Amino acid sequence: MRSALGLTLAVAALMGCGEARAPSGLDADPWLPRTEAELDARIEEARAQARASDRLVLLDFVADWCEDCREVVRLSKRHPARSVIEERYVVVYVEVGRFDRHRAWIERFGIDRIATLVILDPESGERVAQTTLEPITGGQRGLTSAQLAQWYRDPS
């Protein structure tokens, strides 16, 4: 009995150890500020993962101060949007700060508002689709995870 309890406690302790891992295809921390080099490397890594798994790359342009971004991230982590993302995309969060970070990526896609989602072809790196969602402050008030999942399924 004592050894079973000890084993249970040891397993429980180990479960809390180690690096936090995001589900397949999801970037671990949406609010993680990255250097330009770190972001470029992460996007290249995502493109390689996407090519290997026959998925697309989803860039999610966010900022920690942005209510719309927080809501899109929250909805993306709920079913059914999460299931569609895990099946079809490798996600990279692009934390733009006050639009003072990652200017080259912002300018490349003409981003002037966030939360903006950009889908990339993993082979060419070219944009396949793009949308800006404002579920708190704009026209998509009341956006649901199911509605977001539908866009992820058919972003045209």
Secondary structure, 3 states (H helix, E strand, C coil): CHHHHHHHHHHHHHHCCCCCCCCCCCCCCCCCCCCHHHHHHHHHHHHHHHHHHCCEEEEEEECCCCHHHHHHHHHHCCCCHHHHHHHHEEEEEEECCCCCCCHHHHHHCCCCCCCEEEEECCCCCCEEEEEECCCCCCCCCCCCHHHHHHHHHCCC
